[in-house]
């Protein structure tokens, strides 16, 4: 039996803050936590706690995105949300 994916404690605060800035979201489970839409662009978004680490597949996707000059967003703090929303 599959367990529900554990969500980070800071997730709701960060998502609510981003929604106030105009983001729209679709909740995912894998390979990232959320698919975000902001100003006409789609973004894969992973939310991590202060010490949370990316999984192997998330590191692989982040590296591929970087190689292709594509976005891969990791949010840990409200400052991360604000930085991504400019």
C-alpha positions, 0 to 999 in steps of 0.5 A: 500500500502506498503512503501519501507523500509527506508535505513540508511544513512551510508549504501552505505558507509559501503557496498562500504567499505566492497566490497573493502575488498572482501565482496559480497552482496545480498540486503534484506528487512527483517529480515535484510538489507543484506546477505553477503558472505565473505571468503566462509561464509554467514552472516546476516548483519544489518546496523544501524545509530549511534542511530538506534535500532534493531527491535523485530525480529532482536533482536530475530534473534540476540539472537538465533544466539548468542545461536547457536554460529552463526554470526549476524553482525551489522554495524554502522561504518567503524570500524565495517566493518573492524573488521568483515573483519579480 
